[in-house]
Amino acid sequence: MEARLNMFASPSATAFVKRLVGASMTLTESSLPAATQELVKIRASQINGCSGCLDMHTKEAAAAGETPLRLNLIAAWREATVFTEAERAALEVTEQGTRLADGAGGVTDEAWANAAKHYDEDQLGALVSLIAAINAFNRLNVIVQQPGGAYEVGQAAAFHES
């Protein structure tokens, strides 16, 4: 399977993606825990059906020490006992913030208040920004049918530097 469009063959698309990557890189430096960031990216990518992002983020999370058990249970986080209360709160906000088109009305006050119990203002800002960024990446990849499976750990770092 090949992507419909090589995003890096288009100067406009390349410029946009580079800026989106640059903006996203600021979030890796935030105080939102790195493990939580990967869980959020994986869960949004599962909901959006983005194989390219799932390929990247599950491999990067595993390389960073995430366990196979937790990676395998992200889609069923509500019933799983392997996530902290803070992670569960972030996953709930992720799901509600990703499923906007489902007509659910966005993130509920209850989900927000629960997240606010676990994260400070800066971390909440990083969480919201991360959810928006991964949803943008998911949409780019799904639209062009970017296949997953060939990503190698660290591959994205080369793009960050270019």
C-alpha positions, 0 to 999 in steps of 0.5 A: 500500500502506498500513500495517495500523496507524498506530503514531502513532495509538495512544498506547501504540505512540507512547510505546513507539516514542518511547522506542525512538528515544530509546534508539537515539539514544544509539548515534549518539553512540557511538564505533562508526563512523557508516558501520558503524552504517548498514551494520549497520542495512541488513543486519539490515533486509535479513535481516528484509525491512523495507522501511521501514527499508531505505528510511530507512537506505539514503537516510540512508547515501547522504546521509551519503556512502556510495557506491552500490557499497557500498550495493548490495553489503551483502547480498553482503558476504562476496564483496565487496572494498569493506568493511573487516575491521572492517566485515565483523566487524560484519556477521557479528555482525549476521547471527548476532545477527539470525538467532537464530530460525534455530537457529544458536545465536546469535553464535559465539565466533569471530565475537565474537573477530573483532569484538573485534579491531576494536572496544573494549568500548564499541564492542562494547556499542554494536554489540550494542545497535544490532543489538537496536534495529534488529531491534526496529524491523524487527519493528514495521514488518514486523508492521504492514506499514509500506511503504517508498519515501516516506522523505525524508532527515532525516524521522526527525530530526523524530520524534527532536525530538518 
